[in-house]
Amino acid sequence: MLIVFRFLRIIPDIKLMALVASTLLDLVKNLRAFAGVLVVVYYVFAVFGIWLFEGAIKPPTGMRYEV
């Protein structure tokens, strides 16, 4: 683990690795907004599915649910 941290510490000194690291950091920053939109879309899809299929699946009769 310490070897990985040492490698991360020298990344800015290597030009090509610094470019890759900065690109990955920019990608993560830009994906935050996309992930937020994706969560909202999934949420709306789930709510619409619950509303559309409400009561379509009924639990079997005669079974007792004990918690």
N, C-alpha and C positions, 0 to 999 in steps of 0.2 A: 504494500500500500504506500509505503514511503517512496518507493521508486516511482510510482505513478505521480505522486505529488511533486517530486523533483522534476519529472518530465514536464508537468504542467507549468512549473515555474520557469523553465527555459524556453517554452514555446514562443514568447514574444521576441526572443533573440534570433530565431530562425524565421527568415522572411516568408518563405512559402507556407510554413506551418502557422505563422501569424495571420496570413491571408485566409487560410482555411478556418482557423479558429474564429476570426472576426466574421466570416461569412456564416458560420454556424450560429453564432450569437445573434446576428441580424435575422437569420431565418427563424429562430425561436421567438424573437420579438414580434416579427410579423405574423407568426402562426397564432399568437395569442388572440388577435382579433378574429381570425378565421375560426379558431376553436370556440370562441364565444358565440359566433353565428351558428356554428354547427350544434352546440348545446341547445340553443333556442329552437332550431329546426327539429331536433329530436324530441324536445319537450312538447312542442305543438303536435308532432306526429303521434306521440304517446297519448296525449290528452284526447286527440281526435279518435284514436283507436279505442280508447276506453269508452268514449261516448258512443261510438258507432256499434261496438260489439257488447254493449252493456246487457247482461242477462242471457247471452248466447250460450254460456257454459254454466251448467247447474251442477252443484255438488250431488253425489249419490245419496239417495235416501236411505235411512236406516243406519247410517254410520254415526258414531258418536265422536266428537272431537274433544279430546282431553289435552289440556296444556299442562 
